[in-house]
Amino acid sequence: MGSRLREPGNLFELYCEVSPGDHTSEPHILKKYPENYKNEEELKNLPKFTFPCPLDSAYVQQYSFVLTSVDSKYTFCFCRYDPKANKALVILSHLPWHDLFYKLLNCIANLVNGPDRHKLNSFLEVSRCRRPSPGSTFKVACDNDGIIFSAECPDNKLPRIPDNCNLTEYFSALDAHCMAGLWAALLHERRIAIVASKPSRLSACVQAANATLFPMSWQHIFIPILPKHLIDYLLAPMPFLIGVPRSVMSSVRLSEVGEVVIVDVDANELRSPFNDLDTLPPDMVANLQKALSDKNALGDAVSRAFLRALVTLIGGYRDAIKIEKGHMITFSEEAFIKTRKNMQPFLKKILQSQIFQQFIDERLELLNSGRGFNDEFEVECNYFADRVNAAGGQKLKQQYKDWAKNVRKEGGAFFRNVKDKANPAVQSAVKTVRQGGKNMKSAVKGFKIKMPKTGSRPSSLNTTDDSRFSCGSATPVSSDSESPPERPSRDPPLPLDLLTEMEFLFGGSRRDSLPPTTTAQLRIEDKSPAEEVDLIKLDDSPPDLADFDPLKRREPDPLKSTDSALLHEYGLDFSQFGMSDFSAGSSTQDSSVPKGWTTFN
């Protein structure tokens, strides 16, 4: 859900306790942490989403829902309802880490209902303030009691059974025919209602169904559990994926709803007015259903079955990537349709879908920024190409190498073209840094000892391959720096003043408008607009680019904010000067941790 995910600042944003109310009062919030949480829209909607329907009072239930902001970003909400306490514990986060937050809610419940209730706020403070790294083990410890909470953070691998609670519930509830039919309906962007009695099973199936679209994601109305007061959403004429509690569905007249794909989880039944599976290649459908029929499947077998089916359909997109000298990398719809001759009607249809358009836009953004990508989908694309003796991946890599060489030669003209098409957020970030030149002067002063000595700017991205392009990056050097003799480089590093370079790129004022330099200044070699400026630098790579792989993704530092990532991409990341304290996105919060508590991973 790339475009729907917001960059998280904390592990979670809000914890609250919600009462279901009674015959005289509506559901309402009893307590929240932090108290100064100000998102009024979320606070208003949260109680009714927490109690969307009458809940079974016989056992504890855990379920989730999603709040969508006006800018179409998701806030994931995780609930634990205890009928004995007659209230729900709720956590709001920008991270879709269901298993971790369900476990965290159980830990909080033990504190709330035990003798250590007075430790709750300290525990929330110390666990909230730090966002752990994907794939690590997140632990919260107290000096007096040892480790209080420990959980594995999700990594970037495919969901696995039984580790992933959503996929496990989904796979146990539906048979192969229902899962394949629902997946086909998602690809065709139908109006889809999933019905179940238990909120826990309902939300799990909706979330898991969306995950089967990876690396694409649902881009339309998405409501894992529909509260009764929003029942009119089922009449919406646009695509939707909605989880409907059975008690809510019983009040709906199907004749008024129209053509809707209905999946009854409790009855293991799919009812559809369409024949979506028939539009897909029969061999692919047979292989998918065969893989899903094994009810003893463990690990990532189920999620990989969906992934391989998707590779069969759209894996040829790489053959439709167009790389031309002096131009942005683009995608050819005509070439894409020709990649799968036996399924062209389906490809023409999916080209019009928002889920596919979002996928292509994200891939092009990664390629044009020089970051590349390397995920499970690309791995399966390579396997598929090997099986059919295709060379799409190698062809794309070679095209990208040639394009990158050309961009290095004609960088100035290329980025002047990029300037006109730049993301407004990037332009705003550049403007902010430009206006803050005076502040940067005072911040840089006194940090000479922390400046790099080698002439090589350390990347704030996690790079697994030394051969990487850094778009718009510059190489700061101190007055006494020298390149180490063993470093292979065809050209000496170009010392650039980053702010002045951005003035050149984005049409701002000239160097004489900048504040006076200090002894710890960055230097620039003045060039006229007609001269060639090397704006794309190949960091620590051999001159022949032999090892460069454009399909390897450079993941941003998870601790950085979106603004920080944008500044880095356009050569404005000042973290190498030891100035993290001046950046809101990188400020440490360990100092706010209560005494006696520790978080680590």
Secondary structure, 3 states (H helix, E strand, C coil): CHHHCCCCCCCCCEEEEEECCECCECCEEEEEECCCCCCHHHHHHHHHHHCCCCCCCCCCEEEEEEEECCCCCEEEEEEEEECCCCEEEEEEECCCCHHHHHHHHHHHHHHHHCCCHHHHHHHHHHHHCCCCCCCCEEEEEECCCEEEEEEECCCCCCCCECCCHHHHHHHHHCCHHHHHHHHHHHHCCCEEEEEECCHHHHHHHHHHHHHCCCCCCCCCEEECCCCHHHHHHHHCCCCEEEEEEHHHHCCCCHHHHCCCEEEECCCCEEECCCCHHHHCCHHHHHHHHHHHCCCCCCECHHHHHHHHHHHHHHHHHHHHEECCCCCCCEECHHHHHCCCHHHHHHHHHHCCCHHHHHHHHHHHHHHHCCCCCCCHHHHHHHHHHHHCCCCHHHHHHHHHHHHHHHHHHCHHHHHHHHHHCCCHHHHHHHHHHHHCHHHHHHHHCCCHHHCCCCCCCCCCEECCCCCEEEECCCECCCCCCCCCCCCCCCCCCCECCHHHHHHHHCCCCCHHHCCCCCCCCCCCCCCCCCCCCCCEEEECCCCCCCCCCCCCCCEECCCCCHHHHHHHHCCCCCHHHCCHHHCHHHCCCHHHCCCCEEEEC
